[in-house]
């Protein structure tokens, strides 16, 4: 995410030497790949034919957008999942090494029911819904994705958070054998993300287990990933193995990597630019030719009515 636009500020002026060094490695890793990602068609997935499994009993949700979904090949072939490489085509090519069955999610921290939960047990007692959501990456591209997911709020209620639980932290699997990208220190592994409790409890917040009516492909974060459509894509952490309830704000991966560039809230906001590029417009992935369509980015990615109240009275330039 740090790789595409020329920088007009010296990173060394704003970050610690250690982070600066890491970021240089990061940029160098990305330079040769950014070009390939820009040529239309080159992000065709390597393994769309991998075994695909239909999900049963999926209900349509009234919270879906009526916009046309992005083609399946783009949703599953143009990805960010640095555990499998930093190029957009790497996840589809490499994520077959991830073993998603069996899968256990550890729930810990400020909850009455901490435990290791089998994923099937969490899913089988939940309503599976199709939620067609707009998806906006911080890199200024967007898609419309028909997720299949479960309500995050109803899941959280089952764990019975205590009154001290103010935030919820999510962690991705750490296993460099299955996730070879973790052998390179492009990010602090494992990937960690977090939400304020009221954000997590919003009716729009889901944990996705599928897309296009089928089990989630590995490159999209199988078997369980977060999806909050009003936030930049990087908040939507993939392949979750741990959910921890805390009193204090979690230290999240992208905030640690570049605190001036990536905030904890990461709400889509066309009025607050990334320090190195504008957030006013977005490139619509899958819309055709070399001249991929661009459109205006909407406040909270178009979900203002449902979520603006969560941030009432907050200075969104400070809490970006
Ligand atoms: N989760 C993990 N564990 N690792 C990642 O590299 N990338 C994030 C997010 N979740 C990422 C992650 C970013 S930057 C984006 S834009 C979305 O996943 C991409 O999701 P998609 O590939 O399903 O479109």
py3Dmol code that shows the C-alpha trace and the ligand (Angstrom):
import py3Dmol

protein = """\
ATOM      1  CA  UNK A   1       0.000   0.000   0.000  1.00  0.00           C
ATOM      2  CA  UNK A   2       2.988   2.273   0.355  1.00  0.00           C
ATOM      3  CA  UNK A   3       4.402   1.495  -3.013  1.00  0.00           C
ATOM      4  CA  UNK A   4       2.729   3.353  -5.773  1.00  0.00           C
ATOM      5  CA  UNK A   5       2.881   7.106  -5.499  1.00  0.00           C
ATOM      6  CA  UNK A   6       6.047   9.255  -5.352  1.00  0.00           C
ATOM      7  CA  UNK A   7       6.627  10.621  -1.898  1.00  0.00           C
ATOM      8  CA  UNK A   8       6.821  14.334  -1.339  1.00  0.00           C
ATOM      9  CA  UNK A   9       7.936  14.005   2.266  1.00  0.00           C
ATOM     10  CA  UNK A  10      11.052  12.245   3.453  1.00  0.00           C
ATOM     11  CA  UNK A  11       9.975   9.191   5.411  1.00  0.00           C
ATOM     12  CA  UNK A  12      13.175   9.441   7.442  1.00  0.00           C
ATOM     13  CA  UNK A  13      11.943  12.719   8.901  1.00  0.00           C
ATOM     14  CA  UNK A  14       8.824  11.216  10.379  1.00  0.00           C
ATOM     15  CA  UNK A  15       9.563   7.677  11.446  1.00  0.00           C
ATOM     16  CA  UNK A  16      12.015   5.941  13.702  1.00  0.00           C
ATOM     17  CA  UNK A  17      15.185   4.643  11.975  1.00  0.00           C
ATOM     18  CA  UNK A  18      13.986   1.077  12.464  1.00  0.00           C
ATOM     19  CA  UNK A  19      10.622   1.682  10.853  1.00  0.00           C
ATOM     20  CA  UNK A  20      12.301   3.732   8.129  1.00  0.00           C
ATOM     21  CA  UNK A  21      14.622   0.853   7.289  1.00  0.00           C
ATOM     22  CA  UNK A  22      11.690  -1.533   7.176  1.00  0.00           C
ATOM     23  CA  UNK A  23       9.768   0.816   4.954  1.00  0.00           C
ATOM     24  CA  UNK A  24      12.691   1.025   2.527  1.00  0.00           C
ATOM     25  CA  UNK A  25      12.701  -2.779   2.279  1.00  0.00           C
ATOM     26  CA  UNK A  26       8.977  -2.583   1.765  1.00  0.00           C
ATOM     27  CA  UNK A  27       9.181  -0.034  -1.025  1.00  0.00           C
ATOM     28  CA  UNK A  28      11.996  -1.924  -2.724  1.00  0.00           C
ATOM     29  CA  UNK A  29       9.952  -5.120  -2.560  1.00  0.00           C
ATOM     30  CA  UNK A  30       7.076  -3.371  -4.265  1.00  0.00           C
ATOM     31  CA  UNK A  31       8.730  -1.350  -7.008  1.00  0.00           C
ATOM     32  CA  UNK A  32       9.080  -4.152  -9.529  1.00  0.00           C
ATOM     33  CA  UNK A  33       5.544  -5.325  -8.947  1.00  0.00           C
ATOM     34  CA  UNK A  34       3.554  -2.124  -9.114  1.00  0.00           C
ATOM     35  CA  UNK A  35       4.015  -1.927 -12.900  1.00  0.00           C
ATOM     36  CA  UNK A  36       2.582  -5.389 -13.469  1.00  0.00           C
ATOM     37  CA  UNK A  37      -0.467  -4.615 -11.372  1.00  0.00           C
ATOM     38  CA  UNK A  38      -1.289  -1.644 -13.577  1.00  0.00           C
ATOM     39  CA  UNK A  39      -1.578  -3.571 -16.856  1.00  0.00           C
ATOM     40  CA  UNK A  40      -5.236  -4.591 -17.310  1.00  0.00           C
ATOM     41  CA  UNK A  41      -5.785  -8.319 -17.475  1.00  0.00           C
ATOM     42  CA  UNK A  42      -2.504  -9.180 -15.781  1.00  0.00           C
ATOM     43  CA  UNK A  43      -4.231  -9.754 -12.476  1.00  0.00           C
ATOM     44  CA  UNK A  44      -6.152 -12.733 -13.806  1.00  0.00           C
ATOM     45  CA  UNK A  45      -6.040 -15.279 -10.999  1.00  0.00           C
ATOM     46  CA  UNK A  46      -3.861 -18.324 -11.419  1.00  0.00           C
ATOM     47  CA  UNK A  47      -6.310 -20.757  -9.863  1.00  0.00           C
ATOM     48  CA  UNK A  48      -9.923 -19.686 -10.293  1.00  0.00           C
ATOM     49  CA  UNK A  49     -10.606 -23.316 -11.059  1.00  0.00           C
ATOM     50  CA  UNK A  50      -9.580 -24.388  -7.524  1.00  0.00           C
ATOM     51  CA  UNK A  51     -12.349 -26.443  -5.874  1.00  0.00           C
ATOM     52  CA  UNK A  52     -15.278 -24.130  -5.231  1.00  0.00           C
ATOM     53  CA  UNK A  53     -17.878 -24.986  -2.625  1.00  0.00           C
ATOM     54  CA  UNK A  54     -21.413 -23.588  -2.496  1.00  0.00           C
ATOM     55  CA  UNK A  55     -22.717 -22.298   0.842  1.00  0.00           C
ATOM     56  CA  UNK A  56     -26.172 -23.528   1.856  1.00  0.00           C
ATOM     57  CA  UNK A  57     -28.980 -21.586   3.527  1.00  0.00           C
ATOM     58  CA  UNK A  58     -27.760 -18.093   2.662  1.00  0.00           C
ATOM     59  CA  UNK A  59     -30.368 -15.346   3.181  1.00  0.00           C
ATOM     60  CA  UNK A  60     -30.346 -12.107   1.212  1.00  0.00           C
ATOM     61  CA  UNK A  61     -29.847  -9.015   3.351  1.00  0.00           C
ATOM     62  CA  UNK A  62     -31.721  -5.739   3.093  1.00  0.00           C
ATOM     63  CA  UNK A  63     -28.412  -4.034   3.891  1.00  0.00           C
ATOM     64  CA  UNK A  64     -27.032  -4.855   0.425  1.00  0.00           C
ATOM     65  CA  UNK A  65     -26.325  -2.194  -2.161  1.00  0.00           C
ATOM     66  CA  UNK A  66     -28.116  -2.600  -5.504  1.00  0.00           C
ATOM     67  CA  UNK A  67     -24.944  -1.749  -7.430  1.00  0.00           C
ATOM     68  CA  UNK A  68     -23.601  -4.334  -9.858  1.00  0.00           C
ATOM     69  CA  UNK A  69     -21.011  -6.651  -8.280  1.00  0.00           C
ATOM     70  CA  UNK A  70     -17.429  -6.623  -9.569  1.00  0.00           C
ATOM     71  CA  UNK A  71     -16.702  -9.723 -11.713  1.00  0.00           C
ATOM     72  CA  UNK A  72     -15.645 -12.802  -9.737  1.00  0.00           C
ATOM     73  CA  UNK A  73     -12.275 -12.956 -11.490  1.00  0.00           C
ATOM     74  CA  UNK A  74     -11.352  -9.475 -10.271  1.00  0.00           C
ATOM     75  CA  UNK A  75     -12.650 -10.016  -6.720  1.00  0.00           C
ATOM     76  CA  UNK A  76     -10.572 -13.190  -6.419  1.00  0.00           C
ATOM     77  CA  UNK A  77      -7.633 -12.217  -8.617  1.00  0.00           C
ATOM     78  CA  UNK A  78      -6.742  -8.659  -7.590  1.00  0.00           C
ATOM     79  CA  UNK A  79      -5.991  -8.854  -3.878  1.00  0.00           C
ATOM     80  CA  UNK A  80      -3.963  -7.484  -1.004  1.00  0.00           C
ATOM     81  CA  UNK A  81      -2.803 -10.254   1.290  1.00  0.00           C
ATOM     82  CA  UNK A  82       0.835  -9.609   2.101  1.00  0.00           C
ATOM     83  CA  UNK A  83       1.203 -12.950   3.855  1.00  0.00           C
ATOM     84  CA  UNK A  84       1.312 -14.347   0.303  1.00  0.00           C
ATOM     85  CA  UNK A  85       3.309 -11.587  -1.400  1.00  0.00           C
ATOM     86  CA  UNK A  86       3.011  -7.877  -2.116  1.00  0.00           C
ATOM     87  CA  UNK A  87       1.790  -8.001  -5.716  1.00  0.00           C
ATOM     88  CA  UNK A  88      -1.928  -8.027  -6.501  1.00  0.00           C
ATOM     89  CA  UNK A  89      -1.640 -11.380  -8.269  1.00  0.00           C
ATOM     90  CA  UNK A  90       0.411 -13.120  -5.558  1.00  0.00           C
ATOM     91  CA  UNK A  91      -2.473 -14.123  -3.241  1.00  0.00           C
ATOM     92  CA  UNK A  92      -4.410 -15.982  -5.965  1.00  0.00           C
ATOM     93  CA  UNK A  93      -1.199 -17.710  -7.030  1.00  0.00           C
ATOM     94  CA  UNK A  94       0.166 -18.574  -3.592  1.00  0.00           C
ATOM     95  CA  UNK A  95      -2.650 -18.841  -1.051  1.00  0.00           C
ATOM     96  CA  UNK A  96      -3.299 -22.532  -1.800  1.00  0.00           C
ATOM     97  CA  UNK A  97      -0.697 -23.325   0.899  1.00  0.00           C
ATOM     98  CA  UNK A  98      -3.087 -22.089   3.601  1.00  0.00           C
ATOM     99  CA  UNK A  99      -4.913 -24.920   5.361  1.00  0.00           C
ATOM    100  CA  UNK A 100      -8.323 -23.654   6.491  1.00  0.00           C
ATOM    101  CA  UNK A 101      -9.785 -26.861   7.958  1.00  0.00           C
ATOM    102  CA  UNK A 102      -9.839 -27.418  10.874  1.00  0.00           C
ATOM    103  CA  UNK A 103      -9.816 -23.786  12.063  1.00  0.00           C
ATOM    104  CA  UNK A 104      -9.961 -22.565  15.644  1.00  0.00           C
ATOM    105  CA  UNK A 105     -10.611 -19.041  16.849  1.00  0.00           C
ATOM    106  CA  UNK A 106      -9.276 -18.097  20.279  1.00  0.00           C
ATOM    107  CA  UNK A 107     -11.489 -15.651  22.175  1.00  0.00           C
ATOM    108  CA  UNK A 108      -9.821 -13.948  25.131  1.00  0.00           C
ATOM    109  CA  UNK A 109      -9.521 -10.797  27.244  1.00  0.00           C
ATOM    110  CA  UNK A 110     -12.488  -8.960  28.714  1.00  0.00           C
ATOM    111  CA  UNK A 111     -15.157 -11.637  28.160  1.00  0.00           C
ATOM    112  CA  UNK A 112     -17.139 -13.990  30.370  1.00  0.00           C
ATOM    113  CA  UNK A 113     -16.734 -16.854  27.872  1.00  0.00           C
ATOM    114  CA  UNK A 114     -13.108 -17.011  26.724  1.00  0.00           C
ATOM    115  CA  UNK A 115     -12.348 -20.234  24.853  1.00  0.00           C
ATOM    116  CA  UNK A 116     -10.957 -21.817  21.733  1.00  0.00           C
ATOM    117  CA  UNK A 117     -13.964 -22.091  19.419  1.00  0.00           C
ATOM    118  CA  UNK A 118     -14.143 -24.369  16.373  1.00  0.00           C
ATOM    119  CA  UNK A 119     -15.120 -22.253  13.414  1.00  0.00           C
ATOM    120  CA  UNK A 120     -17.886 -24.661  12.365  1.00  0.00           C
ATOM    121  CA  UNK A 121     -19.511 -24.250  15.785  1.00  0.00           C
ATOM    122  CA  UNK A 122     -19.474 -20.466  15.491  1.00  0.00           C
ATOM    123  CA  UNK A 123     -20.920 -20.535  11.977  1.00  0.00           C
ATOM    124  CA  UNK A 124     -23.509 -23.292  12.375  1.00  0.00           C
ATOM    125  CA  UNK A 125     -25.413 -21.329  15.025  1.00  0.00           C
ATOM    126  CA  UNK A 126     -25.353 -18.076  13.034  1.00  0.00           C
ATOM    127  CA  UNK A 127     -27.556 -16.678  10.300  1.00  0.00           C
ATOM    128  CA  UNK A 128     -25.630 -16.706   7.005  1.00  0.00           C
ATOM    129  CA  UNK A 129     -26.426 -13.618   4.988  1.00  0.00           C
ATOM    130  CA  UNK A 130     -25.445 -12.298   1.591  1.00  0.00           C
ATOM    131  CA  UNK A 131     -24.337  -8.692   1.990  1.00  0.00           C
ATOM    132  CA  UNK A 132     -23.420  -6.920  -1.209  1.00  0.00           C
ATOM    133  CA  UNK A 133     -21.127  -4.143  -0.023  1.00  0.00           C
ATOM    134  CA  UNK A 134     -19.057  -1.412  -1.606  1.00  0.00           C
ATOM    135  CA  UNK A 135     -15.394  -1.986  -0.849  1.00  0.00           C
ATOM    136  CA  UNK A 136     -12.878   0.889  -0.972  1.00  0.00           C
ATOM    137  CA  UNK A 137      -9.146   0.297  -0.646  1.00  0.00           C
ATOM    138  CA  UNK A 138      -6.911   3.032   0.793  1.00  0.00           C
ATOM    139  CA  UNK A 139      -4.992   2.802  -2.511  1.00  0.00           C
ATOM    140  CA  UNK A 140      -7.983   4.547  -4.167  1.00  0.00           C
ATOM    141  CA  UNK A 141      -9.555   1.619  -5.999  1.00  0.00           C
ATOM    142  CA  UNK A 142     -12.929   0.056  -5.318  1.00  0.00           C
ATOM    143  CA  UNK A 143     -15.113  -2.971  -5.933  1.00  0.00           C
ATOM    144  CA  UNK A 144     -18.641  -4.135  -5.116  1.00  0.00           C
ATOM    145  CA  UNK A 145     -18.482  -7.552  -3.443  1.00  0.00           C
ATOM    146  CA  UNK A 146     -21.286 -10.029  -2.641  1.00  0.00           C
ATOM    147  CA  UNK A 147     -19.982 -11.295   0.692  1.00  0.00           C
ATOM    148  CA  UNK A 148     -21.561 -14.094   2.666  1.00  0.00           C
ATOM    149  CA  UNK A 149     -21.133 -13.451   6.344  1.00  0.00           C
ATOM    150  CA  UNK A 150     -22.404 -13.541   9.889  1.00  0.00           C
ATOM    151  CA  UNK A 151     -23.265 -10.568  12.053  1.00  0.00           C
ATOM    152  CA  UNK A 152     -20.286  -9.550  14.177  1.00  0.00           C
ATOM    153  CA  UNK A 153     -22.588  -8.116  16.862  1.00  0.00           C
ATOM    154  CA  UNK A 154     -24.480 -11.365  17.396  1.00  0.00           C
ATOM    155  CA  UNK A 155     -21.245 -13.315  17.607  1.00  0.00           C
ATOM    156  CA  UNK A 156     -19.741 -10.878  20.115  1.00  0.00           C
ATOM    157  CA  UNK A 157     -22.855 -11.106  22.319  1.00  0.00           C
ATOM    158  CA  UNK A 158     -22.316 -14.859  22.596  1.00  0.00           C
ATOM    159  CA  UNK A 159     -18.872 -14.271  24.143  1.00  0.00           C
ATOM    160  CA  UNK A 160     -20.403 -11.929  26.789  1.00  0.00           C
ATOM    161  CA  UNK A 161     -17.918  -9.040  26.896  1.00  0.00           C
ATOM    162  CA  UNK A 162     -17.423  -7.419  30.317  1.00  0.00           C
ATOM    163  CA  UNK A 163     -18.086  -3.718  30.944  1.00  0.00           C
ATOM    164  CA  UNK A 164     -14.330  -3.116  30.626  1.00  0.00           C
ATOM    165  CA  UNK A 165     -14.309  -4.232  26.965  1.00  0.00           C
ATOM    166  CA  UNK A 166     -13.898  -0.980  25.013  1.00  0.00           C
ATOM    167  CA  UNK A 167     -12.113  -2.358  21.937  1.00  0.00           C
ATOM    168  CA  UNK A 168     -11.860  -5.605  20.063  1.00  0.00           C
ATOM    169  CA  UNK A 169      -8.613  -6.775  18.506  1.00  0.00           C
ATOM    170  CA  UNK A 170      -8.311  -9.325  15.683  1.00  0.00           C
ATOM    171  CA  UNK A 171      -5.197 -11.298  14.751  1.00  0.00           C
ATOM    172  CA  UNK A 172      -4.334 -13.218  11.569  1.00  0.00           C
ATOM    173  CA  UNK A 173      -2.697 -16.648  11.649  1.00  0.00           C
ATOM    174  CA  UNK A 174       1.086 -16.559  12.025  1.00  0.00           C
ATOM    175  CA  UNK A 175       2.666 -19.526  10.248  1.00  0.00           C
ATOM    176  CA  UNK A 176       5.406 -18.727   7.729  1.00  0.00           C
ATOM    177  CA  UNK A 177       5.222 -22.297   6.384  1.00  0.00           C
ATOM    178  CA  UNK A 178       1.631 -21.773   5.278  1.00  0.00           C
ATOM    179  CA  UNK A 179       2.029 -18.049   4.670  1.00  0.00           C
ATOM    180  CA  UNK A 180       5.418 -17.666   3.001  1.00  0.00           C
ATOM    181  CA  UNK A 181       5.137 -13.873   2.780  1.00  0.00           C
ATOM    182  CA  UNK A 182       5.671 -13.813   6.557  1.00  0.00           C
ATOM    183  CA  UNK A 183       9.295 -14.829   5.972  1.00  0.00           C
ATOM    184  CA  UNK A 184       9.884 -11.266   4.771  1.00  0.00           C
ATOM    185  CA  UNK A 185       9.606  -8.462   7.292  1.00  0.00           C
ATOM    186  CA  UNK A 186       7.460  -6.190   5.128  1.00  0.00           C
ATOM    187  CA  UNK A 187       5.033  -5.799   8.053  1.00  0.00           C
ATOM    188  CA  UNK A 188       5.060  -6.654  11.749  1.00  0.00           C
ATOM    189  CA  UNK A 189       3.618 -10.162  11.734  1.00  0.00           C
ATOM    190  CA  UNK A 190       1.078 -11.338  12.637  1.00  0.00           C
ATOM    191  CA  UNK A 191      -1.292  -8.809  11.071  1.00  0.00           C
ATOM    192  CA  UNK A 192      -3.442  -7.165  13.753  1.00  0.00           C
ATOM    193  CA  UNK A 193      -6.502  -4.942  13.428  1.00  0.00           C
ATOM    194  CA  UNK A 194      -8.940  -3.461  15.871  1.00  0.00           C
ATOM    195  CA  UNK A 195     -12.281  -1.734  16.296  1.00  0.00           C
ATOM    196  CA  UNK A 196     -14.023   0.280  18.962  1.00  0.00           C
ATOM    197  CA  UNK A 197     -16.794  -1.822  20.500  1.00  0.00           C
ATOM    198  CA  UNK A 198     -19.589   0.342  19.097  1.00  0.00           C
ATOM    199  CA  UNK A 199     -18.108   0.001  15.592  1.00  0.00           C
ATOM    200  CA  UNK A 200     -17.939  -3.764  15.993  1.00  0.00           C
ATOM    201  CA  UNK A 201     -21.565  -3.838  17.207  1.00  0.00           C
ATOM    202  CA  UNK A 202     -22.905  -1.819  14.246  1.00  0.00           C
ATOM    203  CA  UNK A 203     -25.409  -3.838  12.162  1.00  0.00           C
ATOM    204  CA  UNK A 204     -23.246  -3.387   9.027  1.00  0.00           C
ATOM    205  CA  UNK A 205     -20.236  -5.154  10.596  1.00  0.00           C
ATOM    206  CA  UNK A 206     -19.822  -8.772   9.543  1.00  0.00           C
ATOM    207  CA  UNK A 207     -17.339 -11.583   9.583  1.00  0.00           C
ATOM    208  CA  UNK A 208     -17.265 -12.952   6.044  1.00  0.00           C
ATOM    209  CA  UNK A 209     -17.018 -16.674   5.375  1.00  0.00           C
ATOM    210  CA  UNK A 210     -17.866 -16.578   1.679  1.00  0.00           C
ATOM    211  CA  UNK A 211     -18.413 -14.566  -1.472  1.00  0.00           C
ATOM    212  CA  UNK A 212     -20.524 -15.054  -4.578  1.00  0.00           C
ATOM    213  CA  UNK A 213     -22.510 -17.688  -2.618  1.00  0.00           C
ATOM    214  CA  UNK A 214     -19.455 -19.872  -2.125  1.00  0.00           C
ATOM    215  CA  UNK A 215     -16.894 -20.595   0.563  1.00  0.00           C
ATOM    216  CA  UNK A 216     -14.348 -17.760   0.798  1.00  0.00           C
ATOM    217  CA  UNK A 217     -11.348 -18.359  -1.489  1.00  0.00           C
ATOM    218  CA  UNK A 218      -8.065 -18.416   0.441  1.00  0.00           C
ATOM    219  CA  UNK A 219      -6.817 -15.236  -1.244  1.00  0.00           C
ATOM    220  CA  UNK A 220      -9.822 -13.322   0.110  1.00  0.00           C
ATOM    221  CA  UNK A 221      -9.066 -14.259   3.711  1.00  0.00           C
ATOM    222  CA  UNK A 222     -10.455 -17.744   4.273  1.00  0.00           C
ATOM    223  CA  UNK A 223     -11.919 -19.043   6.370  1.00  0.00           C
ATOM    224  CA  UNK A 224     -12.964 -15.936   8.318  1.00  0.00           C
ATOM    225  CA  UNK A 225     -12.319 -12.229   7.682  1.00  0.00           C
ATOM    226  CA  UNK A 226     -13.655  -8.932   8.884  1.00  0.00           C
ATOM    227  CA  UNK A 227     -15.797  -6.693   6.660  1.00  0.00           C
ATOM    228  CA  UNK A 228     -16.865  -3.170   7.609  1.00  0.00           C
ATOM    229  CA  UNK A 229     -17.844  -1.455   4.365  1.00  0.00           C
ATOM    230  CA  UNK A 230     -17.382   2.157   5.565  1.00  0.00           C
ATOM    231  CA  UNK A 231     -13.681   1.637   6.331  1.00  0.00           C
ATOM    232  CA  UNK A 232     -10.637   1.389   4.100  1.00  0.00           C
ATOM    233  CA  UNK A 233      -9.875  -2.165   3.039  1.00  0.00           C
ATOM    234  CA  UNK A 234      -6.895  -2.621   5.337  1.00  0.00           C
ATOM    235  CA  UNK A 235      -9.145  -2.677   8.426  1.00  0.00           C
ATOM    236  CA  UNK A 236     -10.756  -5.830   7.062  1.00  0.00           C
ATOM    237  CA  UNK A 237      -8.301  -8.354   8.432  1.00  0.00           C
ATOM    238  CA  UNK A 238      -8.129 -11.813   6.867  1.00  0.00           C
ATOM    239  CA  UNK A 239      -7.755 -15.388   8.169  1.00  0.00           C
ATOM    240  CA  UNK A 240      -8.569 -14.508  11.785  1.00  0.00           C
ATOM    241  CA  UNK A 241      -7.371 -16.852  14.555  1.00  0.00           C
ATOM    242  CA  UNK A 242      -7.799 -14.609  17.598  1.00  0.00           C
ATOM    243  CA  UNK A 243     -10.394 -12.141  18.897  1.00  0.00           C
ATOM    244  CA  UNK A 244      -9.345 -10.269  22.041  1.00  0.00           C
ATOM    245  CA  UNK A 245     -11.455  -7.803  24.031  1.00  0.00           C
ATOM    246  CA  UNK A 246      -9.490  -4.962  25.602  1.00  0.00           C
ATOM    247  CA  UNK A 247      -9.804  -1.812  27.643  1.00  0.00           C
ATOM    248  CA  UNK A 248      -7.185   0.048  25.591  1.00  0.00           C
ATOM    249  CA  UNK A 249      -6.883   0.760  21.865  1.00  0.00           C
ATOM    250  CA  UNK A 250      -5.108  -2.111  20.084  1.00  0.00           C
ATOM    251  CA  UNK A 251      -1.790  -1.449  18.361  1.00  0.00           C
ATOM    252  CA  UNK A 252      -2.667  -2.233  14.775  1.00  0.00           C
ATOM    253  CA  UNK A 253      -0.315  -3.295  11.991  1.00  0.00           C
ATOM    254  CA  UNK A 254      -0.716  -0.357   9.603  1.00  0.00           C
ATOM    255  CA  UNK A 255      -0.624   2.258  12.342  1.00  0.00           C
ATOM    256  CA  UNK A 256       2.684   0.737  13.487  1.00  0.00           C
ATOM    257  CA  UNK A 257       3.973   0.675   9.892  1.00  0.00           C
ATOM    258  CA  UNK A 258       3.109   4.306   9.111  1.00  0.00           C
ATOM    259  CA  UNK A 259       1.278   6.308  11.785  1.00  0.00           C
ATOM    260  CA  UNK A 260       1.110   9.448   9.648  1.00  0.00           C
ATOM    261  CA  UNK A 261      -0.452   7.553   6.768  1.00  0.00           C
ATOM    262  CA  UNK A 262      -2.764   4.994   8.316  1.00  0.00           C
ATOM    263  CA  UNK A 263      -4.981   5.797  11.274  1.00  0.00           C
ATOM    264  CA  UNK A 264      -6.796   3.521  13.690  1.00  0.00           C
ATOM    265  CA  UNK A 265     -10.229   4.611  12.448  1.00  0.00           C
ATOM    266  CA  UNK A 266      -9.506   4.430   8.704  1.00  0.00           C
ATOM    267  CA  UNK A 267     -12.983   5.619   7.791  1.00  0.00           C
ATOM    268  CA  UNK A 268     -13.361   6.269   4.067  1.00  0.00           C
ATOM    269  CA  UNK A 269     -13.202  10.061   3.815  1.00  0.00           C
ATOM    270  CA  UNK A 270     -12.792  11.918   0.498  1.00  0.00           C
ATOM    271  CA  UNK A 271     -11.962  15.115   2.423  1.00  0.00           C
ATOM    272  CA  UNK A 272      -8.886  13.757   4.190  1.00  0.00           C
ATOM    273  CA  UNK A 273      -6.150  12.839   1.734  1.00  0.00           C
ATOM    274  CA  UNK A 274      -3.511  10.244   2.323  1.00  0.00           C
ATOM    275  CA  UNK A 275      -0.254  12.228   2.783  1.00  0.00           C
ATOM    276  CA  UNK A 276       0.931  10.981  -0.620  1.00  0.00           C
ATOM    277  CA  UNK A 277      -2.251  10.875  -2.717  1.00  0.00           C
ATOM    278  CA  UNK A 278      -5.804  12.163  -2.936  1.00  0.00           C
ATOM    279  CA  UNK A 279      -8.715  10.157  -1.572  1.00  0.00           C
ATOM    280  CA  UNK A 280     -11.308  12.194  -3.504  1.00  0.00           C
ATOM    281  CA  UNK A 281     -11.797   9.655  -6.304  1.00  0.00           C
ATOM    282  CA  UNK A 282     -11.494   5.912  -6.846  1.00  0.00           C
ATOM    283  CA  UNK A 283     -10.629   3.579  -9.713  1.00  0.00           C
ATOM    284  CA  UNK A 284     -13.491   1.114 -10.262  1.00  0.00           C
ATOM    285  CA  UNK A 285     -11.891  -2.313 -10.680  1.00  0.00           C
ATOM    286  CA  UNK A 286     -13.394  -4.574 -13.348  1.00  0.00           C
ATOM    287  CA  UNK A 287     -15.006  -1.731 -15.254  1.00  0.00           C
ATOM    288  CA  UNK A 288     -13.239  -2.532 -18.461  1.00  0.00           C
ATOM    289  CA  UNK A 289     -10.424  -1.088 -20.446  1.00  0.00           C
ATOM    290  CA  UNK A 290      -7.096   0.622 -19.852  1.00  0.00           C
ATOM    291  CA  UNK A 291      -9.181   3.688 -19.093  1.00  0.00           C
ATOM    292  CA  UNK A 292     -10.675   2.115 -16.010  1.00  0.00           C
ATOM    293  CA  UNK A 293     -13.612   4.163 -14.816  1.00  0.00           C
ATOM    294  CA  UNK A 294     -13.047   6.565 -11.949  1.00  0.00           C
ATOM    295  CA  UNK A 295     -15.753   7.874  -9.686  1.00  0.00           C
ATOM    296  CA  UNK A 296     -16.086  10.203  -6.741  1.00  0.00           C
ATOM    297  CA  UNK A 297     -15.492   8.653  -3.354  1.00  0.00           C
ATOM    298  CA  UNK A 298     -18.373   9.100  -0.929  1.00  0.00           C
ATOM    299  CA  UNK A 299     -18.127   9.962   2.766  1.00  0.00           C
ATOM    300  CA  UNK A 300     -17.986   6.727   4.779  1.00  0.00           C
ATOM    301  CA  UNK A 301     -17.993   4.970   1.393  1.00  0.00           C
ATOM    302  CA  UNK A 302     -21.708   5.782   1.019  1.00  0.00           C
ATOM    303  CA  UNK A 303     -22.717   4.418   4.441  1.00  0.00           C
ATOM    304  CA  UNK A 304     -22.933   7.824   6.136  1.00  0.00           C
ATOM    305  CA  UNK A 305     -26.529   7.406   7.234  1.00  0.00           C
ATOM    306  CA  UNK A 306     -25.757   4.160   9.072  1.00  0.00           C
ATOM    307  CA  UNK A 307     -22.450   5.111  10.728  1.00  0.00           C
ATOM    308  CA  UNK A 308     -21.899   8.890  10.958  1.00  0.00           C
ATOM    309  CA  UNK A 309     -23.371   8.938  14.486  1.00  0.00           C
ATOM    310  CA  UNK A 310     -20.490   6.765  15.721  1.00  0.00           C
ATOM    311  CA  UNK A 311     -18.115   9.668  15.111  1.00  0.00           C
ATOM    312  CA  UNK A 312     -20.304  12.619  16.136  1.00  0.00           C
ATOM    313  CA  UNK A 313     -18.193  15.363  17.692  1.00  0.00           C
ATOM    314  CA  UNK A 314     -14.874  13.811  16.597  1.00  0.00           C
ATOM    315  CA  UNK A 315     -12.404  15.771  14.477  1.00  0.00           C
ATOM    316  CA  UNK A 316     -12.041  13.377  11.542  1.00  0.00           C
ATOM    317  CA  UNK A 317      -8.791  15.022  10.402  1.00  0.00           C
ATOM    318  CA  UNK A 318      -7.225  14.140  13.728  1.00  0.00           C
ATOM    319  CA  UNK A 319      -8.917  10.773  14.128  1.00  0.00           C
ATOM    320  CA  UNK A 320      -8.368   9.580  10.551  1.00  0.00           C
TER     321      UNK A 320
END
"""
ligand_1 = """\
24
LIG
N -5.384 -8.982 6.091
C -4.200 -9.583 6.218
N -4.035 -10.531 7.156
N -3.139 -9.280 5.425
C -3.221 -8.303 4.471
O -2.231 -8.042 3.775
N -4.645 -6.606 3.396
C -5.722 -5.658 3.661
C -7.022 -6.380 4.030
N -6.785 -7.430 4.995
C -4.473 -7.627 4.316
C -5.550 -8.018 5.147
C -5.956 -4.763 2.546
S -4.802 -3.551 2.299
C -7.057 -4.848 1.748
S -7.386 -3.681 0.559
C -7.993 -5.965 1.872
O -7.581 -6.924 2.842
C -8.124 -6.669 0.530
O -9.139 -7.637 0.573
P -9.481 -8.468 -0.737
O -8.194 -9.010 -1.257
O -10.429 -9.542 -0.316
O -10.090 -7.512 -1.715
"""
view = py3Dmol.view(width=600, height=400)
view.addModel(protein, "pdb")
view.setStyle({"model": 0}, {"cartoon": {"style": "trace"}})
view.addModel(ligand_1, "xyz")
view.setStyle({"model": 1}, {"stick": {}})
view.zoomTo()
view.show()
